[in-house]
Amino acid sequence: MANELVKRDSSWLEFNARVLQEAADPRVPLYERIRFLAIYSSNLDEFYRVRVSSLRQFKKLPKNERRRLFTFRPKRELKNIRRTVYRQQEEFGRIFRDEILPQLVDENIHLIHSDQMDDAQRAFAAEHFDHNIKPHLELHWLPTEDEQEAGHELPFLDDGQLCLAVSLNEPEAEETGEVALVPLPVDRTGRFLVLPSPEDDPEGYYVIFTDSVVRANLGRWMDRRVDFGYSFKLSRDAELYIDNEFDGDLLRKIEHSLATRDTGLPTRFLYDGDMPSWMLNRLKRALHLSKYDMIPGARYHNFNDFFTFPQPPGREYLAYEPLPPLPHLKLENATSIMDVIQATDVLLSFPYQKYDYVPQLIREAADHPEVRKIRITLYRVAKRSQVVSNLLYALQQGKQVEAFVEAKARFDEASNLYWGKEMTEAGAYVRYSYPAVKVHTKLLHIERRTEEGDTIHYSYIGTGNFNEKTAKLYTDHALLTARPALGKDVERVFDLLRGRLILPRCKHLLVAPFNMEEEFLDLIDHEIEIAREGGHAYIFLKMNSLEEETMIAKIREAARAGVQVRLIVRGICRLVPGPKEHIKIISIIDRFLEHARIFIFGNNGAEKVYMGSADWMNRNLYRRVEVVTPIYDHLIKLELRRIMDMQWRDNQRARHISERELNRYRKAGPDAGTFRAQQDIYDYFRRQLDGA
């Protein structure tokens, strides 16, 4: 095992198992546990729509071609995935059935079925059905085998569509059973309905699924006797298949692929495990499913809808105590953010600190008479983006605006393209990245030309997207700097994106896919050299995913040479150290999504600290434009190191990543104290304000 790499998909499923651990953890507030079930479900949906769909495509290749291209067998990998997911789904059901539901009852919160409603609740649900659900319902008949052969096809079911398969009679033979399909319009109706409390429990809080409301009223609506409605959900291939990307207009092809995304092949059919076999077989044939697509589950699906599970008023203790973003000591009362940046480098840490300063900086630049140009990269844009609104304002003020919009940012293409069009129509120069390379870097560059003819560069180099929504949920960092050396390098990256340069030739920034891998390898080699000379050598790294084989081999080489290796990896980690490998890895899953990338190298006592957008994955190092910046400000170096140390000592939400202790919570020693990184970091920034 010591030199083997864990398969990428297996490692990702282990990450989602850590999310499921949060749902099972009694230390987590009840409604947060429900939210983690929703996150697990949402993650798994994306996994099937993207990774499993890719494996299915690989499986279609001729066997000799598969063996030449891949070191694994797609069919065997799909079987392993199915086995792991089935085991996790069993645990998911146990958590919900045996822990969440009883604890809701303890709180006098009741999630009930249609047959548990009293007369008043049934009348309330019927009225709700008639006015709010029935207008959006459609009815489709499941064709028999003879009808399919005669050309009768089932109407297309969208990706992620929750549906009821309604049995209208118990058949004598499979072919004679009548089945109606009723897609549930939860995008219009919501997934849950709060019912009136019964007379004998006036303080009770009663909630019912929209599914159950529909089941209870199907007979009235269809004017037929209905045996039961069994739920299922179909996930489809969500990859954007863009034939021959190098020809024609990429934007047009992306838009076309978006329009057809929901017509992808099925990748998972999640169904009620109580569904009769005759009905299941009919659905399998009608939807052209294979046995590998079929995943049995409980009565209710689409648990990502539990993000919206109703919470009774006055029960704030059922969720985490709010941690509102804090003001930044240097920026909060500053009359000019640009002046502050010109005087000193600034580090912003989200969501602990306010994101407001970023759109404020763009607004200030828009109003500044000496600012000529604003350039930005946009990877995942919020639907209501103050950042883009202020870029549009800058255009109104006569500024040049260049935006490099990633048209292939999975599941955010529509929002990105919308804002790209808005900026284009307002006069901005908008480029939609490159056909074969994603622009994943997070850069903002403001160019100011003074009256004396000097150029001042204001740069933002971040680990997270320009997205106000995710800035409240993801832990990220952003460097704001007016250092000329960094500013000129950022300008070179933008010239590269515009096509003015073939190579950026940056003197300070690490830029993928150009010099980043080489520079990181050199930094590790330097630590190896220090270790061999008897010095104190170490690397201390944090990233979302560790997958690239060259980097993993170099980490192992460093550890064998005596370099102290500590890694914080949230998601995919193909390096799982054996018991004799001197490598320590932890993963932290908590209320915020760990998203920052920080790289610290001992350098014989003069630490080198870097941060930026890149994970150590093949795609980040070779197929994306990524930027990692060195940190030159001594105080910011110390702050990032302090944040990393707080994360490393976490003994509440950190898990081990090792061969012997994979996903086991790190335990606090008898005298170690209690450390929870995200709360500790928030308190650290709050103390800064209190001491000011």
Buried (B, 14 or more C-beta within 10 A) or exposed (E): EEEEBBBBBBBBBBBBBBBBBBBBBEEBBBBBBBBBBBBBBBBBBBBBBBBBBBBBBBBEBEEEEBEEEEEBBBBEBBEBBBEBBEEBBEBBEEBBEEBBBEBBEEBBBBBBBBEEBBEEBBEBBBEBBEEBBBEEBEEBBBBBEEBBEEEEEBEEBBBBBBBBBBBBEEBEEBEEBBBBBBBBBBEEBBBBBEBBBBEEEEEBBBBBBBBBBBBBBBBEBBEEEBBBBBBBBBBBBBBBEBEEBEEEEBBEBBBEBBEEBBEBBBBBBBBBBEBBEBBBEBBBBBBEBEEBBBBBBBBBBBBBBBBEBBBBEEBEEBBBEEBEBBBBBBBBEBEEBBEBBBEEBBBBBBBBBBBBBBBBBBBBBBEBEBBBBBBBBBBBBBEEBBBBBBBBBBBEBEBBBBBBBBBBBBEBBBBBBBBBEBBBEBBBBBBBBBBEBBBBBBBBBBBBEEEEEEBBBBBBBBBBBBBBBBBBBBBBBBBBBBBEBBBBBBBBBBEBBEEEEEEBEBEBBBBBBBBBBEBBBEBBBBBBBBBEEEBEBBBBBBBBBBBBEBBBBBBBEBBEBBBBBBBBBBBBBBBBBEEEBBBBBBBBBBBBBBBBBBBBBBBBEEBBBBBBBBBBBBBBBBBBBBBBBBBBBEEBBEBBBEBBEBBBBBBBBBBBBBBEBBBEBBEBEEEEEEBBBBBBBBBBBEEBEEEE
